[in-house]
Amino acid sequence: MFEVIAELSRWAIPAILLVVPLIAVLRGVKVYETFVDGAEAGFATAIKTIPYLVAMLVAISIFRASGAMEVLVAAISPALNYVGLPAEVLPHAVMRPLSGGAALGIASDIIKTYGPDSFLGRLVSTMQGSCDTTFYVLTLYFGSVGIRKYRYSVILGLVSDLTTLVASVFIVKMIF
């Protein structure tokens, strides 16, 4: 069974890359011209998002360099220890809604220190794959399309991040 799934996985993307243009050609779509138009629109979108990306990266750098992350982690550590979240993964939990790259760096440090098969290594790996970068999404994607009133997006994103954090602790404790 595992071999069948592995073989399907190996051929899934090449099959899609072959089948989709083939269907488009059969339907009379000018595939190359459509691709070029899409690439041009994608490039314009990328240029439009650069200021938002730079602003977000500067804000994250200031947050980390100022020591504000350590203060925040120290403030919320007692509450999260109550639900069984080890203090070692708190920097990752705080950074994950802000920046995927920074959170991955913290996760790599935890895995390097405690090992990939340790409770902390498994927990931080589960956390890394379980939620998205809420503020990154709001800043970059909402900003690039001109959405200025986020309404409940921030609250809902942070509730989602907290839910995945608690669920990650629960699941890793149950399975490992």
Phi and psi in degrees as GROMACS dihedral restraints (atoms count N, CA, C in turn):
[ dihedral_restraints ]
;  ai    aj    ak    al  type     phi  dphi    fc
    3     4     5     6     1   -61.5    20    10
    4     5     6     7     1   -38.4    20    10
    6     7     8     9     1   -64.9    20    10
    7     8     9    10     1   -37.6    20    10
    9    10    11    12     1   -65.2    20    10
   10    11    12    13     1   -45.1    20    10
   12    13    14    15     1   -64.2    20    10
   13    14    15    16     1   -40.8    20    10
   15    16    17    18     1   -63.1    20    10
   16    17    18    19     1   -41.0    20    10
   18    19    20    21     1   -69.0    20    10
   19    20    21    22     1   -40.4    20    10
   21    22    23    24     1   -62.3    20    10
   22    23    24    25     1   -41.4    20    10
   24    25    26    27     1   -63.3    20    10
   25    26    27    28     1   -38.9    20    10
   27    28    29    30     1   -64.6    20    10
   28    29    30    31     1   -35.0    20    10
   30    31    32    33     1  -101.8    20    10
   31    32    33    34     1    -2.5    20    10
   33    34    35    36     1   -62.5    20    10
   34    35    36    37     1   -52.4    20    10
   36    37    38    39     1   -67.8    20    10
   37    38    39    40     1   -45.9    20    10
   39    40    41    42     1   -59.5    20    10
   40    41    42    43     1   -35.4    20    10
   42    43    44    45     1   -66.0    20    10
   43    44    45    46     1   -42.4    20    10
   45    46    47    48     1   -64.1    20    10
   46    47    48    49     1   -42.3    20    10
   48    49    50    51     1   -65.6    20    10
   49    50    51    52     1   -21.5    20    10
   51    52    53    54     1   -90.8    20    10
   52    53    54    55     1   -44.1    20    10
   54    55    56    57     1   -71.6    20    10
   55    56    57    58     1   -43.5    20    10
   57    58    59    60     1   -62.0    20    10
   58    59    60    61     1   -51.1    20    10
   60    61    62    63     1   -63.5    20    10
   61    62    63    64     1   -33.8    20    10
   63    64    65    66     1   -62.9    20    10
   64    65    66    67     1   -44.8    20    10
   66    67    68    69     1   -63.5    20    10
   67    68    69    70     1   -40.6    20    10
   69    70    71    72     1   -61.5    20    10
   70    71    72    73     1   -44.0    20    10
   72    73    74    75     1   -62.8    20    10
   73    74    75    76     1   -43.3    20    10
   75    76    77    78     1   -63.2    20    10
   76    77    78    79     1   -27.7    20    10
   78    79    80    81     1   -90.0    20    10
   79    80    81    82     1     2.3    20    10
   81    82    83    84     1    85.3    20    10
   82    83    84    85     1    15.6    20    10
   84    85    86    87     1   -80.8    20    10
   85    86    87    88     1   136.3    20    10
   87    88    89    90     1   -79.7    20    10
   88    89    90    91     1    95.8    20    10
   90    91    92    93     1   -63.2    20    10
   91    92    93    94     1   -49.5    20    10
   93    94    95    96     1   -63.8    20    10
   94    95    96    97     1   -47.0    20    10
   96    97    98    99     1   -62.2    20    10
   97    98    99   100     1   -40.6    20    10
   99   100   101   102     1   -64.7    20    10
  100   101   102   103     1   -40.6    20    10
  102   103   104   105     1   -62.4    20    10
  103   104   105   106     1   -45.4    20    10
  105   106   107   108     1   -63.6    20    10
  106   107   108   109     1   -42.1    20    10
  108   109   110   111     1   -61.7    20    10
  109   110   111   112     1   -42.0    20    10
  111   112   113   114     1   -66.2    20    10
  112   113   114   115     1   -39.7    20    10
  114   115   116   117     1   -64.7    20    10
  115   116   117   118     1   -39.1    20    10
  117   118   119   120     1   -64.7    20    10
  118   119   120   121     1   -43.5    20    10
  120   121   122   123     1   -65.9    20    10
  121   122   123   124     1   -37.8    20    10
  123   124   125   126     1   -64.6    20    10
  124   125   126   127     1   -39.4    20    10
  126   127   128   129     1   -64.8    20    10
  127   128   129   130     1   -42.9    20    10
  129   130   131   132     1   -62.2    20    10
  130   131   132   133     1   -39.8    20    10
  132   133   134   135     1   -65.5    20    10
  133   134   135   136     1   -41.6    20    10
  135   136   137   138     1   -61.8    20    10
  136   137   138   139     1   -43.2    20    10
  138   139   140   141     1   -62.8    20    10
  139   140   141   142     1   -39.3    20    10
  141   142   143   144     1   -67.8    20    10
  142   143   144   145     1   -29.2    20    10
  144   145   146   147     1   -86.4    20    10
  145   146   147   148     1   -12.6    20    10
  147   148   149   150     1   -56.5    20    10
  148   149   150   151     1   -46.5    20    10
  150   151   152   153     1   -60.0    20    10
  151   152   153   154     1   -38.0    20    10
  153   154   155   156     1   -67.9    20    10
  154   155   156   157     1   -39.3    20    10
  156   157   158   159     1   -65.1    20    10
  157   158   159   160     1   -45.1    20    10
  159   160   161   162     1   -62.4    20    10
  160   161   162   163     1   -44.1    20    10
  162   163   164   165     1   -60.4    20    10
  163   164   165   166     1   -42.2    20    10
  165   166   167   168     1   -66.7    20    10
  166   167   168   169     1   -42.8    20    10
  168   169   170   171     1   -65.6    20    10
  169   170   171   172     1   -38.0    20    10
  171   172   173   174     1   -65.4    20    10
  172   173   174   175     1   -43.9    20    10
  174   175   176   177     1   -61.5    20    10
  175   176   177   178     1   -41.7    20    10
  177   178   179   180     1   -65.8    20    10
  178   179   180   181     1   -42.1    20    10
  180   181   182   183     1   -61.9    20    10
  181   182   183   184     1   -42.8    20    10
  183   184   185   186     1   -63.4    20    10
  184   185   186   187     1   -42.8    20    10
  186   187   188   189     1   -59.3    20    10
  187   188   189   190     1   -45.0    20    10
  189   190   191   192     1   -73.8    20    10
  190   191   192   193     1   -44.0    20    10
  192   193   194   195     1   -70.6    20    10
  193   194   195   196     1   -27.1    20    10
  195   196   197   198     1   -76.7    20    10
  196   197   198   199     1   -14.8    20    10
  198   199   200   201     1    89.0    20    10
  199   200   201   202     1     3.4    20    10
  201   202   203   204     1   -63.9    20    10
  202   203   204   205     1   -31.6    20    10
  204   205   206   207     1   -65.7    20    10
  205   206   207   208     1   -41.9    20    10
  207   208   209   210     1   -63.4    20    10
  208   209   210   211     1   -39.7    20    10
  210   211   212   213     1   -64.4    20    10
  211   212   213   214     1   -44.5    20    10
  213   214   215   216     1   -64.2    20    10
  214   215   216   217     1   -43.0    20    10
  216   217   218   219     1   -62.4    20    10
  217   218   219   220     1   -42.7    20    10
  219   220   221   222     1   -63.4    20    10
  220   221   222   223     1   -35.2    20    10
  222   223   224   225     1   -71.7    20    10
  223   224   225   226     1   -39.0    20    10
  225   226   227   228     1   -96.5    20    10
  226   227   228   229     1    -4.9    20    10
  228   229   230   231     1   -57.0    20    10
  229   230   231   232     1   -45.6    20    10
  231   232   233   234     1   -60.7    20    10
  232   233   234   235     1   -39.5    20    10
  234   235   236   237     1   -66.5    20    10
  235   236   237   238     1   -41.4    20    10
  237   238   239   240     1   -76.2    20    10
  238   239   240   241     1   -28.4    20    10
  240   241   242   243     1   -63.0    20    10
  241   242   243   244     1   -30.2    20    10
  243   244   245   246     1   -61.8    20    10
  244   245   246   247     1   -36.7    20    10
  246   247   248   249     1   -89.8    20    10
  247   248   249   250     1     3.6    20    10
  249   250   251   252     1    92.9    20    10
  250   251   252   253     1    16.1    20    10
  252   253   254   255     1   -87.8    20    10
  253   254   255   256     1   118.0    20    10
  255   256   257   258     1   -64.6    20    10
  256   257   258   259     1   144.9    20    10
  258   259   260   261     1   -61.9    20    10
  259   260   261   262     1   -26.3    20    10
  261   262   263   264     1   -63.6    20    10
  262   263   264   265     1   -27.9    20    10
  264   265   266   267     1   -96.9    20    10
  265   266   267   268     1     0.0    20    10
  267   268   269   270     1   -61.0    20    10
  268   269   270   271     1   -41.8    20    10
  270   271   272   273     1   -58.5    20    10
  271   272   273   274     1   -36.3    20    10
  273   274   275   276     1   -67.1    20    10
  274   275   276   277     1   -43.3    20    10
  276   277   278   279     1   -62.9    20    10
  277   278   279   280     1   -35.7    20    10
  279   280   281   282     1   -75.1    20    10
  280   281   282   283     1   -39.2    20    10
  282   283   284   285     1   -80.0    20    10
  283   284   285   286     1   -27.1    20    10
  285   286   287   288     1   -56.5    20    10
  286   287   288   289     1   -43.5    20    10
  288   289   290   291     1   -67.7    20    10
  289   290   291   292     1   -16.7    20    10
  291   292   293   294     1   -93.1    20    10
  292   293   294   295     1   -46.9    20    10
  294   295   296   297     1  -153.1    20    10
  295   296   297   298     1   123.1    20    10
  297   298   299   300     1   -66.2    20    10
  298   299   300   301     1   -39.1    20    10
  300   301   302   303     1   -66.4    20    10
  301   302   303   304     1   -44.2    20    10
  303   304   305   306     1   -65.4    20    10
  304   305   306   307     1   -40.9    20    10
  306   307   308   309     1   -64.6    20    10
  307   308   309   310     1   -38.4    20    10
  309   310   311   312     1   -64.8    20    10
  310   311   312   313     1   -38.1    20    10
  312   313   314   315     1   -62.6    20    10
  313   314   315   316     1   -42.9    20    10
  315   316   317   318     1   -65.3    20    10
  316   317   318   319     1   -42.4    20    10
  318   319   320   321     1   -61.2    20    10
  319   320   321   322     1   -41.8    20    10
  321   322   323   324     1   -62.0    20    10
  322   323   324   325     1   -40.9    20    10
  324   325   326   327     1   -63.3    20    10
  325   326   327   328     1   -42.8    20    10
  327   328   329   330     1   -64.4    20    10
  328   329   330   331     1   -43.8    20    10
  330   331   332   333     1   -66.0    20    10
  331   332   333   334     1   -38.8    20    10
  333   334   335   336     1   -64.7    20    10
  334   335   336   337     1   -39.2    20    10
  336   337   338   339     1   -74.8    20    10
  337   338   339   340     1   -46.3    20    10
  339   340   341   342     1  -104.2    20    10
  340   341   342   343     1   -13.3    20    10
  342   343   344   345     1    96.1    20    10
  343   344   345   346     1   148.7    20    10
  345   346   347   348     1   -69.9    20    10
  346   347   348   349     1   -25.7    20    10
  348   349   350   351     1   -96.7    20    10
  349   350   351   352     1     5.8    20    10
  351   352   353   354     1   -78.2    20    10
  352   353   354   355     1   166.1    20    10
  354   355   356   357     1   -58.5    20    10
  355   356   357   358     1   -44.8    20    10
  357   358   359   360     1   -66.0    20    10
  358   359   360   361     1   -39.1    20    10
  360   361   362   363     1   -63.8    20    10
  361   362   363   364     1   -43.9    20    10
  363   364   365   366     1   -68.4    20    10
  364   365   366   367     1   -38.8    20    10
  366   367   368   369     1   -64.9    20    10
  367   368   369   370     1   -48.2    20    10
  369   370   371   372     1   -67.8    20    10
  370   371   372   373     1   -32.2    20    10
  372   373   374   375     1   -66.7    20    10
  373   374   375   376     1   -42.1    20    10
  375   376   377   378     1   -65.2    20    10
  376   377   378   379     1   -42.1    20    10
  378   379   380   381     1   -63.3    20    10
  379   380   381   382     1   -40.6    20    10
  381   382   383   384     1   -62.4    20    10
  382   383   384   385     1   -37.1    20    10
  384   385   386   387     1   -93.0    20    10
  385   386   387   388     1    -0.7    20    10
  387   388   389   390     1   -99.1    20    10
  388   389   390   391     1   -20.2    20    10
  390   391   392   393     1  -136.5    20    10
  391   392   393   394     1   171.6    20    10
  393   394   395   396     1  -108.5    20    10
  394   395   396   397     1   175.7    20    10
  396   397   398   399     1   -91.7    20    10
  397   398   399   400     1    88.8    20    10
  399   400   401   402     1   -53.8    20    10
  400   401   402   403     1   -54.2    20    10
  402   403   404   405     1   -70.3    20    10
  403   404   405   406     1   -31.9    20    10
  405   406   407   408     1   -62.9    20    10
  406   407   408   409     1   -46.9    20    10
  408   409   410   411     1   -61.5    20    10
  409   410   411   412     1   -47.0    20    10
  411   412   413   414     1   -63.4    20    10
  412   413   414   415     1   -44.9    20    10
  414   415   416   417     1   -68.7    20    10
  415   416   417   418     1   -51.7    20    10
  417   418   419   420     1   -76.3    20    10
  418   419   420   421     1   -55.5    20    10
  420   421   422   423     1   -76.8    20    10
  421   422   423   424     1   -44.9    20    10
  423   424   425   426     1   -65.4    20    10
  424   425   426   427     1   -42.1    20    10
  426   427   428   429     1   -64.4    20    10
  427   428   429   430     1   -38.0    20    10
  429   430   431   432     1   -70.0    20    10
  430   431   432   433     1   -23.7    20    10
  432   433   434   435     1  -103.8    20    10
  433   434   435   436     1     5.1    20    10
  435   436   437   438     1    87.9    20    10
  436   437   438   439     1    14.0    20    10
  438   439   440   441     1   -77.9    20    10
  439   440   441   442     1   120.3    20    10
  441   442   443   444     1  -107.5    20    10
  442   443   444   445     1   -26.8    20    10
  444   445   446   447     1  -103.5    20    10
  445   446   447   448     1    99.7    20    10
  447   448   449   450     1   -74.6    20    10
  448   449   450   451     1   -18.3    20    10
  450   451   452   453     1    51.9    20    10
  451   452   453   454     1  -114.3    20    10
  453   454   455   456     1   -95.7    20    10
  454   455   456   457     1     6.5    20    10
  456   457   458   459     1   -61.3    20    10
  457   458   459   460     1   -41.8    20    10
  459   460   461   462     1   -65.0    20    10
  460   461   462   463     1   -48.5    20    10
  462   463   464   465     1   -62.3    20    10
  463   464   465   466     1   -47.5    20    10
  465   466   467   468     1   -63.6    20    10
  466   467   468   469     1   -40.1    20    10
  468   469   470   471     1   -63.7    20    10
  469   470   471   472     1   -43.5    20    10
  471   472   473   474     1   -69.2    20    10
  472   473   474   475     1   -36.0    20    10
  474   475   476   477     1   -64.2    20    10
  475   476   477   478     1   -39.5    20    10
  477   478   479   480     1   -63.4    20    10
  478   479   480   481     1   -42.8    20    10
  480   481   482   483     1   -62.5    20    10
  481   482   483   484     1   -43.1    20    10
  483   484   485   486     1   -65.5    20    10
  484   485   486   487     1   -39.9    20    10
  486   487   488   489     1   -62.6    20    10
  487   488   489   490     1   -44.7    20    10
  489   490   491   492     1   -68.3    20    10
  490   491   492   493     1   -30.8    20    10
  492   493   494   495     1   -64.4    20    10
  493   494   495   496     1   -50.6    20    10
  495   496   497   498     1   -64.8    20    10
  496   497   498   499     1   -41.4    20    10
  498   499   500   501     1   -64.0    20    10
  499   500   501   502     1   -37.9    20    10
  501   502   503   504     1   -62.3    20    10
  502   503   504   505     1   -45.4    20    10
  504   505   506   507     1   -60.4    20    10
  505   506   507   508     1   -46.6    20    10
  507   508   509   510     1   -61.3    20    10
  508   509   510   511     1   -49.4    20    10
  510   511   512   513     1   -66.1    20    10
  511   512   513   514     1   -43.8    20    10
  513   514   515   516     1   -65.6    20    10
  514   515   516   517     1   -38.6    20    10
  516   517   518   519     1   -65.3    20    10
  517   518   519   520     1   -37.9    20    10
  519   520   521   522     1   -71.4    20    10
  520   521   522   523     1   -42.2    20    10
  522   523   524   525     1   -83.5    20    10
  523   524   525   526     1   -38.3    20    10
